[in-house]
Amino acid sequence: MAKECVLVVEDEEDIQELVDFNLTKAGYQVQCAATGQEAIQAAKSNLPALIVLDLMLPGMDGLEVCSVLKHNPKTKDIPIVMLTAKGEETDVVAGFERGADDYVTKPFSPKILVARVKAVLRRRETEAPGSGESLHIHDLVIHPGRHEALVQGSPVELTFTEFRVLHCLARRPGWVFTRSQIVDAVRGAGYAVTDRAVDVQIVGLRKKLGPCGHYIETVRGVGYRFKE
């Protein structure tokens, strides 16, 4: 069975070698890039299973690279795990807004990074085409297997995380989810994602859903629910 390829985008040679070594040891085929332009070219020419992307890159930074990849039909479905030195809330939120799937803060444990990579890839595998029944709510249709949402018959471009949040809420209309429950449902238990990051996902979802955005209701002091 062919090894899954992970593209590591990191300009610091020692960190690049550390990540390369540990992912290779974990059974992945690893390709490395030191700049944003190299990363985009590598991702397009040899579609990796996942990208480990440093945010602090020379020239084109990681957030811009993430945006370019997520807006390209060929690379938009490749999951991205961000590496951020600051670990600040603004960096994490900005990465999620651009479609990243997870993040690891520097300095990091190689074991934690490998575990996050495995977790993201495992989530993708469990959502293979054909899994899950379609949800029809008035003018909104959600196709879990195809990772597709339609508003009044027109497809809506959602990031991986936005789609997971939408599907989580829509599966149980009327049920109130706390922000922590939303994080656990989307990324698995134990992820240090802030309330602000969840709120940003909800705001983005409402805008993209347009006339169906009001289906997502805020329950003050608790969290969110999908209108019955």
Backbone bond lengths (Angstrom), bond angles and torsions (degrees), N, CA, C in turn:
res aa  C-N    CA-C-N  psi(-1)  N-CA   C-N-CA  omega(-1)  CA-C   N-CA-C  phi
1 M - - - 1.460 - - 1.529 109.22 -
2 A 1.329 117.76 130.65 1.453 121.91 -177.48 1.522 110.97 -65.70
3 K 1.341 115.07 142.23 1.454 119.62 177.86 1.522 109.96 -73.65
4 E 1.347 116.24 145.34 1.453 120.48 175.71 1.529 108.69 -73.72
5 C 1.319 115.64 138.75 1.458 120.84 -177.91 1.532 110.47 -94.50
6 V 1.319 116.09 132.25 1.464 122.57 175.71 1.525 108.24 -117.04
7 L 1.315 116.49 126.14 1.464 122.04 177.05 1.524 108.34 -92.22
8 V 1.319 117.17 120.88 1.466 122.77 179.74 1.528 108.54 -104.40
9 V 1.324 116.35 119.14 1.463 121.57 -178.66 1.522 107.98 -111.04
10 E 1.322 116.63 103.50 1.465 122.69 -174.40 1.531 108.89 -154.34
11 D 1.338 117.16 127.15 1.468 120.28 -177.28 1.524 113.24 -88.19
12 E 1.340 118.20 -18.06 1.461 120.30 177.09 1.525 109.20 -84.10
13 E 1.323 115.43 115.97 1.461 120.90 -171.05 1.523 113.45 -59.43
14 D 1.339 117.39 -40.95 1.467 119.38 -177.92 1.524 111.83 -66.36
15 I 1.340 116.61 -38.25 1.468 120.12 178.33 1.528 110.01 -70.89
16 Q 1.331 115.81 -40.24 1.462 119.74 178.15 1.524 110.45 -58.73
17 E 1.336 116.69 -44.56 1.464 121.05 179.97 1.525 111.39 -65.85
18 L 1.346 116.21 -37.59 1.463 120.64 179.10 1.529 111.24 -63.65
19 V 1.333 116.08 -46.44 1.461 120.54 179.79 1.523 110.59 -66.98
20 D 1.330 116.62 -42.69 1.463 122.40 178.00 1.533 110.27 -57.02
21 F 1.316 116.20 -49.35 1.473 121.39 -177.69 1.522 111.66 -59.61
22 N 1.337 116.65 -47.32 1.458 120.60 -175.01 1.530 112.68 -71.95
23 L 1.328 117.52 -36.50 1.464 119.77 177.58 1.528 110.88 -70.89
24 T 1.339 116.40 -38.08 1.463 120.43 177.00 1.527 110.01 -63.74
25 K 1.345 115.61 -42.53 1.465 121.40 178.26 1.523 111.04 -61.85
26 A 1.366 115.67 -31.66 1.468 120.51 -179.63 1.530 112.18 -80.53
27 G 1.339 117.04 -2.72 1.460 119.89 175.25 1.513 116.25 103.65
28 Y 1.342 117.18 10.07 1.462 120.60 179.79 1.528 111.34 -97.35
29 Q 1.308 115.15 152.27 1.457 120.82 169.43 1.533 106.25 -86.75
30 V 1.309 118.12 130.45 1.455 121.04 -173.36 1.529 111.60 -116.94
31 Q 1.321 114.77 134.03 1.458 122.26 172.75 1.525 107.02 -121.27
32 C 1.325 117.45 139.56 1.464 120.61 -175.67 1.528 112.29 -118.36
33 A 1.322 114.72 149.73 1.464 122.35 175.28 1.528 107.05 -141.77
34 A 1.336 116.65 146.48 1.466 121.20 -176.31 1.516 113.08 -107.35
35 T 1.329 117.47 -12.08 1.463 120.68 -179.90 1.519 110.25 -133.25
36 G 1.326 115.39 165.09 1.452 120.25 178.90 1.518 113.00 -63.52
37 Q 1.321 116.07 -42.22 1.469 120.52 -179.83 1.523 110.84 -63.14
38 E 1.338 116.58 -42.07 1.469 120.40 177.73 1.525 110.29 -62.03
39 A 1.327 115.46 -40.16 1.465 120.39 -178.39 1.519 111.68 -63.54
40 I 1.322 116.77 -45.15 1.469 121.16 -179.01 1.523 110.28 -63.54
41 Q 1.337 116.53 -43.90 1.457 120.47 179.86 1.527 110.63 -64.35
42 A 1.341 116.99 -42.80 1.465 121.20 -179.39 1.522 111.24 -65.04
43 A 1.325 116.28 -40.90 1.469 120.26 -178.96 1.528 111.17 -65.69
44 K 1.324 116.78 -38.42 1.460 120.67 -179.70 1.527 112.56 -71.49
45 S 1.325 116.73 -38.32 1.461 120.22 -175.06 1.525 113.53 -82.91
46 N 1.332 116.54 -28.32 1.462 119.93 -178.24 1.515 108.68 -140.29
47 L 1.313 116.82 78.61 1.466 122.44 -172.95 1.528 112.15 -49.01
48 P 1.331 117.68 109.62 1.467 120.10 179.49 1.521 111.22 -80.04
49 A 1.326 116.24 163.73 1.465 120.81 176.45 1.516 110.19 -74.17
50 L 1.346 116.47 -27.42 1.463 121.73 -177.60 1.524 109.17 -161.41
51 I 1.339 116.13 154.68 1.462 121.62 178.03 1.521 109.18 -122.18
52 V 1.331 116.38 128.71 1.464 122.58 170.19 1.526 105.40 -97.99
53 L 1.320 116.73 113.87 1.467 121.36 -168.49 1.523 112.69 -121.20
54 D 1.339 115.92 116.32 1.458 120.67 174.62 1.528 108.75 -74.14
55 L 1.334 117.34 138.22 1.463 120.22 -179.57 1.527 112.53 -80.57
56 M 1.333 116.93 -30.76 1.459 121.07 -176.48 1.524 110.05 -93.62
57 L 1.326 116.28 82.76 1.462 122.04 -179.93 1.523 109.92 -112.80
58 P 1.329 118.10 152.08 1.464 120.08 177.22 1.531 110.93 -70.41
59 G 1.322 116.76 143.00 1.465 119.89 -179.58 1.513 110.91 73.58
60 M 1.303 116.60 -112.43 1.467 122.00 177.82 1.528 109.06 -74.16
61 D 1.344 117.16 116.13 1.464 119.00 -177.49 1.529 111.62 -79.15
62 G 1.349 114.91 172.86 1.451 120.26 -175.14 1.512 114.75 -62.35
63 L 1.330 117.24 -33.98 1.466 120.13 179.40 1.528 110.60 -64.87
64 E 1.328 115.99 -40.51 1.463 119.71 178.60 1.522 110.59 -67.27
65 V 1.334 116.18 -40.60 1.467 120.44 177.32 1.528 109.88 -60.05
66 C 1.316 116.20 -44.32 1.466 121.70 179.21 1.526 110.59 -59.08
67 S 1.324 116.59 -44.85 1.469 121.08 -179.84 1.521 111.59 -61.92
68 V 1.334 116.22 -45.08 1.470 120.74 -179.51 1.527 110.63 -61.19
69 L 1.329 116.37 -45.72 1.465 120.71 -178.08 1.523 112.05 -66.14
70 K 1.333 116.78 -39.43 1.464 120.54 -177.47 1.524 112.73 -75.70
71 H 1.324 117.44 -16.03 1.465 120.64 177.61 1.529 112.27 -98.92
72 N 1.320 116.19 1.33 1.462 120.85 178.02 1.527 108.55 -99.02
73 P 1.338 118.53 122.49 1.474 120.91 -177.38 1.528 113.56 -54.85
74 K 1.331 116.36 -30.10 1.462 120.54 -177.01 1.524 112.52 -76.08
75 T 1.331 116.99 -31.30 1.467 120.45 -173.24 1.534 114.29 -115.32
76 K 1.322 117.52 -1.57 1.468 120.72 -171.55 1.528 114.18 -63.50
77 D 1.337 117.76 -23.98 1.464 120.12 -177.29 1.528 113.22 -94.21
78 I 1.336 117.61 1.52 1.463 119.82 178.28 1.526 108.84 -75.22
79 P 1.332 118.87 121.19 1.473 120.25 179.27 1.523 111.28 -67.29
80 I 1.332 115.20 146.21 1.466 121.51 -177.70 1.525 110.20 -126.25
81 V 1.332 115.72 128.08 1.459 122.41 172.55 1.520 107.04 -107.61
82 M 1.321 117.08 118.63 1.462 121.77 -177.43 1.522 111.42 -83.38
83 L 1.339 115.55 145.24 1.452 122.24 168.59 1.518 106.73 -111.08
84 T 1.316 117.57 120.86 1.454 120.33 -178.97 1.522 110.78 -127.38
85 A 1.322 116.17 127.69 1.461 121.32 -178.12 1.526 111.33 -73.45
86 K 1.306 116.49 -36.10 1.460 120.64 -175.22 1.523 111.95 -76.94
87 G 1.310 116.25 -43.14 1.449 119.67 -177.12 1.511 111.83 71.18
88 E 1.326 116.05 16.08 1.448 119.44 -179.28 1.527 110.73 -75.84
89 E 1.325 115.16 151.31 1.455 121.47 -178.51 1.520 111.56 -56.90
90 T 1.331 117.52 -39.23 1.457 120.50 -177.63 1.524 111.73 -63.89
91 D 1.354 117.15 -37.44 1.460 120.87 178.24 1.521 111.22 -64.88
92 V 1.337 114.67 -44.94 1.468 119.78 -178.13 1.526 110.68 -65.19
93 V 1.320 116.40 -47.00 1.462 120.89 179.96 1.527 110.47 -61.05
94 A 1.340 116.62 -44.43 1.465 120.17 179.87 1.522 111.08 -61.18
95 G 1.324 116.79 -38.99 1.462 120.23 178.57 1.515 112.30 -65.84
96 F 1.333 116.77 -43.22 1.465 120.23 178.19 1.528 110.92 -64.97
97 E 1.322 117.04 -37.38 1.468 120.64 178.95 1.526 111.15 -61.41
98 R 1.311 116.64 -30.71 1.466 121.05 -178.92 1.520 112.96 -89.85
99 G 1.337 116.68 0.41 1.459 120.06 173.19 1.509 116.43 107.16
100 A 1.344 118.90 5.93 1.463 120.63 178.49 1.530 109.83 -64.79
101 D 1.327 115.69 154.96 1.470 120.57 -175.21 1.520 113.56 -101.38
102 D 1.312 116.97 -26.21 1.457 120.06 -179.16 1.523 108.39 -163.46
103 Y 1.337 116.49 174.27 1.455 120.17 178.93 1.517 111.01 -148.13
104 V 1.327 115.79 153.62 1.456 123.08 175.02 1.524 106.81 -132.47
105 T 1.331 116.57 133.12 1.459 121.51 -176.20 1.525 111.44 -93.30
106 K 1.338 115.75 132.88 1.461 120.85 173.70 1.528 109.69 -79.29
107 P 1.339 118.48 145.92 1.469 126.68 -8.64 1.530 110.35 -69.31
108 F 1.318 116.72 147.34 1.461 119.75 -173.41 1.525 111.27 -128.39
109 S 1.310 114.58 158.89 1.460 121.51 173.50 1.531 107.89 -85.88
110 P 1.324 118.22 126.63 1.470 120.18 177.32 1.522 112.44 -54.95
111 K 1.338 116.47 -35.19 1.462 119.89 179.26 1.530 110.99 -64.67
112 I 1.332 116.08 -39.38 1.466 119.75 178.41 1.519 110.18 -65.68
113 L 1.317 117.43 -42.97 1.465 120.96 179.30 1.526 110.87 -60.48
114 V 1.316 117.18 -47.53 1.470 121.08 178.87 1.523 110.42 -60.98
115 A 1.329 116.90 -40.27 1.471 120.67 179.22 1.521 110.91 -63.60
116 R 1.336 117.07 -40.17 1.464 120.48 179.01 1.529 110.68 -66.31
117 V 1.329 116.63 -42.08 1.469 120.87 177.79 1.526 110.08 -59.34
118 K 1.319 116.62 -46.62 1.464 120.87 179.87 1.529 110.96 -62.35
119 A 1.339 116.24 -40.46 1.458 120.29 -178.00 1.523 111.58 -65.24
120 V 1.333 116.87 -43.19 1.468 120.49 179.80 1.526 110.14 -64.49
121 L 1.323 117.27 -44.44 1.466 120.58 179.76 1.526 110.99 -65.62
122 R 1.321 116.33 -35.87 1.468 120.26 179.20 1.524 110.65 -66.41
123 R 1.338 116.92 -39.51 1.467 119.96 177.52 1.516 110.34 -62.55
124 R 1.321 116.64 -38.92 1.466 119.71 179.50 1.523 111.18 -65.04
125 E 1.322 116.18 -40.11 1.468 120.35 -178.97 1.522 111.51 -65.31
126 T 1.327 117.05 -37.14 1.467 120.24 -178.37 1.517 111.83 -73.56
127 E 1.325 116.85 -9.48 1.464 120.14 179.77 1.516 110.74 -114.46
128 A 1.329 115.07 40.84 1.462 120.22 178.11 1.514 110.08 -65.73
129 P 1.373 117.72 156.35 1.456 120.51 179.65 1.518 111.80 -53.62
130 G 1.324 114.98 136.96 1.450 120.18 177.46 1.524 113.34 100.26
131 S 1.370 115.50 -11.12 1.465 117.79 -178.49 1.519 110.29 -87.40
132 G 1.321 116.05 132.91 1.453 120.05 176.53 1.516 112.92 87.72
133 E 1.328 115.42 144.72 1.460 120.49 179.12 1.520 110.55 -88.01
134 S 1.326 116.17 150.49 1.463 121.41 178.66 1.523 109.75 -70.19
135 L 1.318 115.73 146.17 1.460 122.14 177.63 1.522 108.69 -109.68
136 H 1.334 116.76 131.51 1.458 122.10 178.94 1.526 108.46 -119.03
137 I 1.332 116.78 112.35 1.461 122.26 179.89 1.521 108.42 -126.10
138 H 1.305 116.50 98.63 1.464 121.75 -178.86 1.535 110.46 52.49
139 D 1.327 119.11 -114.62 1.467 122.09 -177.83 1.516 113.14 -89.65
140 L 1.333 116.85 6.53 1.462 121.11 -177.51 1.526 110.77 -113.40
141 V 1.334 115.69 131.53 1.465 121.59 176.18 1.524 107.79 -125.22
142 I 1.333 115.84 131.50 1.461 121.20 -179.17 1.523 108.81 -119.94
143 H 1.332 116.65 123.14 1.461 122.95 178.77 1.537 108.51 -109.15
144 P 1.339 119.14 97.81 1.466 120.99 -177.45 1.531 113.71 -59.66
145 G 1.329 116.10 -44.97 1.461 119.34 -177.90 1.514 113.71 -61.53
146 R 1.323 115.93 -35.50 1.467 120.83 -179.45 1.522 112.41 -94.10
147 H 1.321 116.13 -3.14 1.470 120.53 -176.91 1.521 109.60 52.51
148 E 1.325 115.21 50.17 1.462 120.45 -174.39 1.522 110.25 -131.87
149 A 1.323 115.11 138.76 1.458 121.35 175.01 1.526 108.36 -124.49
150 L 1.329 116.18 135.89 1.462 121.87 -179.82 1.522 109.38 -119.97
151 V 1.305 115.95 130.29 1.460 121.64 174.74 1.519 107.69 -113.20
152 Q 1.324 115.97 117.00 1.466 121.87 -176.89 1.529 111.15 52.36
153 G 1.321 115.35 38.23 1.459 121.88 176.26 1.516 115.55 87.04
154 S 1.328 117.95 -7.88 1.466 121.17 -178.37 1.526 110.34 -104.29
155 P 1.352 118.10 135.09 1.465 120.82 -179.63 1.525 111.96 -67.07
156 V 1.317 115.66 143.41 1.460 122.40 177.94 1.523 107.92 -111.39
157 E 1.316 117.09 129.93 1.465 121.30 -178.81 1.526 109.54 -81.54
158 L 1.342 116.18 107.09 1.457 122.14 179.87 1.525 110.08 -116.35
159 T 1.329 115.96 147.52 1.455 119.28 172.96 1.527 108.16 -73.22
160 F 1.327 115.66 167.87 1.464 120.56 179.41 1.526 110.51 -57.03
161 T 1.332 116.47 -46.18 1.458 120.64 -177.94 1.523 111.66 -67.21
162 E 1.333 117.32 -42.43 1.463 120.58 178.48 1.520 110.85 -59.20
163 F 1.326 116.43 -41.95 1.461 119.64 -179.80 1.525 110.58 -64.57
164 R 1.337 116.46 -41.63 1.462 119.67 -179.65 1.520 111.23 -63.63
165 V 1.335 116.97 -40.21 1.466 120.52 177.94 1.530 110.16 -63.05
166 L 1.331 115.80 -46.71 1.462 120.70 179.71 1.523 111.10 -59.53
167 H 1.311 116.76 -47.55 1.464 120.78 -178.22 1.526 111.15 -64.77
168 C 1.331 116.04 -39.31 1.468 121.05 178.42 1.529 110.66 -58.20
169 L 1.319 117.18 -47.63 1.463 121.05 -177.90 1.531 112.06 -71.83
170 A 1.334 116.57 -42.52 1.461 121.10 -173.78 1.519 113.45 -70.59
171 R 1.326 116.96 -24.22 1.470 119.73 179.97 1.524 111.91 -65.83
172 R 1.346 116.19 -26.08 1.474 119.59 -178.11 1.521 109.18 -131.86
173 P 1.325 117.66 72.67 1.464 120.55 -179.25 1.526 111.78 -58.83
174 G 1.327 115.18 137.63 1.451 120.63 -178.79 1.516 114.02 89.07
175 W 1.345 116.64 -18.11 1.455 120.83 -179.51 1.528 109.18 -82.10
176 V 1.325 116.90 131.25 1.463 121.34 -178.99 1.533 109.81 -88.95
177 F 1.315 115.76 125.61 1.453 122.43 177.20 1.523 109.83 -108.02
178 T 1.330 116.77 131.19 1.459 119.40 172.14 1.532 108.00 -74.84
179 R 1.318 116.08 165.40 1.460 119.25 178.31 1.532 110.74 -61.61
180 S 1.308 116.79 -38.51 1.466 120.54 178.70 1.523 111.53 -63.39
181 Q 1.325 116.87 -39.47 1.467 120.49 178.31 1.525 111.14 -66.00
182 I 1.325 116.37 -36.68 1.465 120.30 178.03 1.518 109.83 -65.25
183 V 1.327 116.84 -44.53 1.464 121.05 178.34 1.525 110.45 -60.41
184 D 1.338 117.21 -46.37 1.462 120.99 -179.27 1.525 111.57 -62.07
185 A 1.335 116.72 -39.18 1.462 120.94 -178.89 1.521 111.68 -69.57
186 V 1.326 116.06 -34.84 1.459 120.63 -175.40 1.517 112.47 -86.60
187 R 1.326 117.68 -40.52 1.457 120.99 -172.57 1.526 114.46 -119.06
188 G 1.316 117.69 -4.34 1.451 120.26 -176.40 1.516 109.89 93.41
189 A 1.308 115.89 156.26 1.468 120.54 -175.78 1.523 111.23 -67.00
190 G 1.320 115.37 148.25 1.459 120.48 172.25 1.511 116.12 91.34
191 Y 1.318 119.54 9.53 1.450 121.35 179.67 1.525 109.78 -90.65
192 A 1.327 115.51 131.03 1.468 120.86 -176.18 1.523 110.90 -84.33
193 V 1.320 116.66 68.53 1.460 122.02 177.04 1.522 108.18 -101.93
194 T 1.308 117.07 133.30 1.459 121.09 -175.01 1.527 112.05 -77.40
195 D 1.341 114.93 161.02 1.467 120.67 174.87 1.520 110.05 -58.09
196 R 1.320 116.03 -38.04 1.464 121.24 -179.29 1.537 110.66 -59.73
197 A 1.332 117.43 -39.84 1.464 120.48 179.77 1.526 111.05 -63.28
198 V 1.338 116.56 -39.46 1.464 120.30 177.76 1.531 109.77 -65.29
199 D 1.323 116.34 -44.14 1.469 120.36 -179.79 1.525 111.40 -59.97
200 V 1.333 116.30 -38.72 1.462 120.49 179.03 1.531 110.36 -63.53
201 Q 1.331 116.43 -41.84 1.464 119.92 178.05 1.528 110.77 -61.32
202 I 1.314 117.35 -41.46 1.468 121.59 -179.37 1.528 110.85 -65.89
203 V 1.326 116.62 -44.36 1.475 120.35 178.36 1.521 110.35 -60.11
204 G 1.320 116.37 -45.12 1.460 120.35 178.81 1.516 112.56 -62.84
205 L 1.334 116.04 -40.49 1.466 121.33 178.63 1.523 111.14 -61.60
206 R 1.320 116.57 -47.76 1.467 120.61 -178.50 1.528 110.73 -59.22
207 K 1.312 117.07 -42.69 1.464 120.54 179.95 1.524 111.06 -63.48
208 K 1.320 116.15 -45.42 1.463 120.03 -176.82 1.534 112.10 -69.90
209 L 1.334 116.75 -31.30 1.465 119.91 179.97 1.521 112.83 -77.87
210 G 1.333 117.24 -11.29 1.463 121.23 175.63 1.514 113.19 55.32
211 P 1.337 117.94 -118.99 1.468 121.14 -177.51 1.522 113.93 -62.99
212 C 1.338 116.99 -15.25 1.469 120.32 178.29 1.526 111.90 -98.64
213 G 1.323 116.58 0.42 1.454 120.15 -177.44 1.518 113.88 -62.08
214 H 1.334 115.95 -29.11 1.471 118.94 -177.91 1.528 112.32 -72.61
215 Y 1.345 117.70 -7.44 1.460 119.63 176.13 1.533 110.98 -64.20
216 I 1.339 116.60 -26.98 1.463 120.73 179.54 1.525 108.17 -90.45
217 E 1.305 115.49 112.81 1.464 121.19 -175.68 1.529 111.40 -104.69
218 T 1.324 115.30 143.87 1.459 121.15 174.67 1.531 109.20 -90.23
219 V 1.314 116.08 128.73 1.460 121.23 175.01 1.528 105.59 -105.17
220 R 1.308 115.17 100.60 1.468 120.65 -172.06 1.524 112.62 -53.55
221 G 1.323 114.70 130.22 1.454 121.12 178.28 1.517 114.70 80.85
222 V 1.342 116.94 -4.03 1.470 120.06 -178.15 1.528 111.52 -123.15
223 G 1.343 116.40 -64.29 1.460 119.43 -177.68 1.505 111.85 170.96
224 Y 1.344 116.79 -126.55 1.460 121.00 -175.75 1.527 111.00 -138.99
225 R 1.332 115.01 157.20 1.456 120.59 174.60 1.529 108.74 -147.27
226 F 1.314 114.21 159.42 1.457 121.62 176.34 1.522 107.78 -95.29
227 K 1.321 117.57 127.31 1.453 122.20 -175.87 1.529 111.13 -57.89
228 E 1.326 116.22 134.88 1.475 120.30 179.03 1.521 110.58 -71.46
